């Protein structure tokens, strides 16, 4: 068990969400700083979107149907922006430990268009996003639980652990929000 002085180590932030870069395309950082973080569906000509649509057509619509109703009660409009409260810099040995990321204050997330989701006891939990719900989630998801479930299925890396699906269109970020590797 990952502990800090006998207490399970808290790795979920209650004040910030993280948007990690897996394989950023050339010019992505400048674009994000200028236009904000936007849903992948805003870029239908990108290689990532084309690959997903070719291999898993309608993937993001199915994700929306899995996590959105009845929390948001809105139809699918875009692929969403996926963020996590997990600070992987606190988890050496994980695939995201040393990845570049944006650190986004939760105040920039529109709760009316966002869902906090994870899996517990084989059940998908979908909650309206709020600071209180994030606090409850952070208390439950300590380092041991995150490292047990993150990436357990390589085809669904974030499927089980806490993440926030924001369907607000874009999230404003600044250079101060960016943390390089």
Secondary structure, 3 states (H helix, E strand, C coil): CCEECCEECECECCCEEEEECCCCCCCHHHHHHHHCEECHHHCCCCHHHHHHHHHCCCHHHHHHHHHCCCCCCCCCCCCCEEEECECHHHCCCCCCCCCCEEEEEHHHCCHHHEEEEEEECCEEEEEECCHHHHHHHHHHCEHHHHHHHCCCCHHHCCCCCCEEEECCCEECCCHHHEECC
